[in-house]
Amino acid sequence: DPSKRYEPGFSNTGTQLGNAPVPASFARLTVYVPRTGQNIPALTTKSAICDSNRYDRVDVRNGEFRVNGTDQAANPFPVSVNRTDCSPGVSCTRAQEKQNITNWRLYHSTRLLAAKMGVGKAFAEQPDAFRLGYTTIHVGSPDGSGAGQTKLNGVKDFGLTKTDFYTWLNALTAADGTPLRKALDIAGRYFSREDKNGPWAHSPWKTNS
């Protein structure tokens, strides 16, 4: 979506990274933009929505913009207040569009990448005293055994687990299956613990909590 700014992701320490490097051999991106007067959200059938006559084809190329096969010197995308990476009230430059696309490709272009970005941003400003436990739906046991996506990482102060959390988040990959009932059962058993290393202890990450 050329009206949105795509921010870079987060490092393993939870700090936001700089913009992704734009490759010298920038690969073209094609965007279909509704033509003036077209109200796409009001359409109710697939055939109407997919009617190519309702859209302009805009290619962002390494050296120019191209609209419906014709090179354009000026940016054809509408000015957007959400593009805070560009000067207010004017069109983004081609370099700025290429940078935004590069960030999108590296940090937002799949469901998994978008989820990582959203989670990373949500936790970036949390205070160190915030308590966090985390795992995936592929968790294996409520006792914290296992590794990677099967390990339940028990509650800790965020300041103590921030690097571990972001390292875990950045390394996540897609996995088969959706064992929701098993994961919910294990989460329930973990939060039912009343021992010194359970989630309700004062400092469950310590052996003498």
Secondary structure as GFF3:
##gff-version 3
##sequence-region A 1 209
A	DSSP	beta_strand	29	34	.	.	.	ID=ss1
A	DSSP	three_ten_helix	40	42	.	.	.	ID=ss2
A	DSSP	alpha_helix	46	49	.	.	.	ID=ss3
A	DSSP	three_ten_helix	52	54	.	.	.	ID=ss4
A	DSSP	beta_strand	55	60	.	.	.	ID=ss5
A	DSSP	beta_strand	65	67	.	.	.	ID=ss6
A	DSSP	beta_strand	70	72	.	.	.	ID=ss7
A	DSSP	alpha_helix	94	107	.	.	.	ID=ss8
A	DSSP	alpha_helix	111	124	.	.	.	ID=ss9
A	DSSP	beta_strand	131	134	.	.	.	ID=ss10
A	DSSP	three_ten_helix	148	150	.	.	.	ID=ss11
A	DSSP	beta_strand	153	157	.	.	.	ID=ss12
A	DSSP	alpha_helix	158	171	.	.	.	ID=ss13
A	DSSP	alpha_helix	180	191	.	.	.	ID=ss14
###
